[in-house]
Amino acid sequence: MEQHRTSHPRGRQRPQPPLSAQSPLAPQGALADGPAVYRVATRPARTTPPVVLALRRLPNPRLTGIGGGLFGAAAMFVLGCLDELLFGGAAVVYGLLFLPVSALTALWVRDADLVTAPISVPIAFAVGVVPISGGTGGIGGQTMAVITSLAVHAGWLYGGTLVAGLITCVRKVRMMSRRRRHNNRPGSPPRRR
């Protein structure tokens, strides 16, 4: 009766010294299997920077497109009122506060509504500019003051919109690469078109 070989044929192999004779810097994952020693390559543990750890502790809500717009508008209106109250409507303070609100709006909107973040951020800027515009003389005077403020502080408006646009572009690219990796994985169901 013929018996099948269950182990691999051993060609010319150099004899390996026993584990105790190896240097003290041998990898921790070294395994012994009979006369041959197999070494498992281990990666050194990567340390995560403290900034990334701090960002991971922040809340991570997923807002709809309308929810992101409402968040941005409400936050900018409250910040505009606080700016008027504490700093007399300083445009630099308002602009500096607008940048993180733009970033948070772009980070917190859900993946399906990514396109709405760069659209809702300028609307939020316009809503928040109302308290600091300083218009007088009724609705017409207030409207002209808001339009003038939007024209004068367009740099902050463009900057915040650019921040939101860049964040949404990066999120979209990462989402597409995750989807592509998932679809290329063996055993994954075929994608419907």
PyMOL commands that set and color helices and strands:
alter all, ss='L'
color gray80, all
select helices_A, chain A and resi 19-21+50-56+65-87+91-108+111-132+138-152+154-184
alter helices_A, ss='H'
color red, helices_A
select strands_A, chain A and resi 31-33+36-38
alter strands_A, ss='S'
color yellow, strands_A
deselect
rebuild
show_as cartoon
